[in-house]
Amino acid sequence: PLPEGLFWLLVTGQVPTEEQVNWLSKEWAKRAALPSHVVTMLDNFPTNLHPMSQFSAAITALNSESSFARAYSEGVDKAKYWEFVYEDSMDLIAKLPCVAAKIYRNLYREGSSIGAIDSSLDWSHNFTNMLGYTV
């Protein structure tokens, strides 16, 4: 089973169809790109900064893209919070492999590029490709 299938099961309580898993793979691929300020920040961290500190800082920096933060500051009704939290959750899950791969490449692969996301591949396949390992 793919991570997308497990996510679907946890969120909906139903075993997903292949079509639903494929949709989720494509959806995460579409949302995966990191904002340039996050990439710049990761590229400028000292190499002795622990990877989890970098990971945490990158996630915090992604707040600039938060649908919920934007909606909250505009006074969105509490009954609609879940919609924006869902969007932010999907965005974050999609971006986490890119953040982790960028940190890994900076620390252990001389800052080489993580490459592009391939929307025809699943989330974990793209992650291994970004790390520099081909399946």
C-alpha angles and dihedrals in degrees: 000000000000124000088246090061093050091048090051091050093049094047100041104022089231131106105247127235119238088254092056092049091049091049090052092048090053092044093054091045089053092052098041103093115112120227112252093244091060092050090048091049092050091047091053100049115111113256091239093061108109114254092236091054088053091047092051093048092050092051090050090049090054087069086087087072096045116135090195094052090050094047093044092053088052091053101253116189113262091236088066098048091099092062093058094040088053091052092048091047092051091047093049095047089050093050100043095082090051091051093047093045092048091052091046093049092048093050103035108017103046094258095298118169121274089218128219129314113250108217091202091065130073125252097262094044090054090048094054089047091051090051088055099254118121123207 
